[in-house]
Amino acid sequence: MILLVNGPNLNLLGEREPEIYGRETLADVERMVTEACAAYGLEVKAFQSNWEGALLDFLQEHRHEAQGVILNPGALTHTSRALPDCLRSLPCPTIEVHISNIHAREAWRRESFVAPAAHGQIVGLGVAGYYYAALHLCSRLAAQAAAGEQAVGRGEDVPVEEAQMIPVDVNARGEYEPM
């Protein structure tokens, strides 16, 4: 399962500053990521909150079933110390996503407290950044599953984490095209 987590004000996506963030809504983002992951046989559990504690609770609640996290922490990117600590406790990779290029904005937005706890960061590509994050996580999981299948076929021991992963069709591709 891939967790799609959005922080403060992202519930207003499509309404708030559409000249910066575009007209796509959070529902559009959730649909796009769900379709991209479904092509790999992966389920998506989406969550948005304006409350930091609710984000932490959601991540901790699903830490054992999550195979990856796509996270747009919103303004918590630059203020939260608890969020990166929480991400470090997860046994799966996190991709940090920002719709705008935070490195080209106000000076206070250029530092991400989340980035050191993330596997990667996608910024400035609009909502398509979520799509690319989903493709990255899904293809990574597919590669891990394929490596595990090859190891089993050769009679090698496979780490428990890999053995418990769901099978993934590495040839499947979604019908979604970035907006």
Summary of the structure (lengths in Angstrom):
residues: 179
radius of gyration: 16.5
end to end distance: 24.0
largest distance: 55.9
contacts: 566
relative contact order: 0.19
helix: 45%
strand: 13%
